[in-house]
Amino acid sequence: MGLEIKGVTIPALMIKLDKSRSFEENLEELEKKLSSAFFQGSISVVDLSDMELSEEQKERIESILKKYNSRILGYRTSDKRSEEKNFGNVSEKKSLKIINKTLRSGQRVEYDGDILIIGDVNPDAYVIASGNIIVMGTLRGIVHAGANGDETAVIMALKLKPQQLRIASYLTRSPDEMEEPEYPEKAYIEDNQIYIDKI
């Protein structure tokens, strides 16, 4: 079967190790696949639902991802155990919900954890998460990350043009006249306000 890299819509990768192979074999295959320029500058989630890794093994995976300029969002586990480790402004606290479609006007998604949407979020669609929200498309709707008060949560999108953007108790809106973003952006809290930077 081999090691899998799913959801290859840049910049998000879901990496699932092959439990039938040794850790070293998985590591070798991961490095081989990541050496492609196609994955440069990606964001990665490592799926550990089929196997357990030691902290040292996780650090070795993170080292390879860093080597190929891929930032790790966190780990997806089968038993929803918390991951204590932070990665920059992003920390994986619960499991990840993947939505492989565009959310249309009036549709609503709520989840206690992180949400990855492979598609767009259209105007008047709602996304609410206790963790981070990542949109592999254009975000035009209403989003609320860190809904339980987590001020470390972030919102990322290939094109960030939300009607309303909220992280924990902080709120911002897009201006009426807004240029089309030319690069992926992330929103995060710093110094008690929401900042938006390119990724």
Protein Blocks (a to p, Z undefined) as FASTA:
>chain_A
ZZadehiacfbdcddddfkbcfklmmmmmmmmmmpmklgoiacdddfklbccdfklmmmm
mmmmmmnopacfbdcdfklpacfbdghjbccfbdcddddbdddehiacddedddddeddd
dehiacddfbdcdddbddfbdcdehknopakbccddfbdcbfbdcehjbccdddfbdcdd
fbdcddddeehiacdddZZ
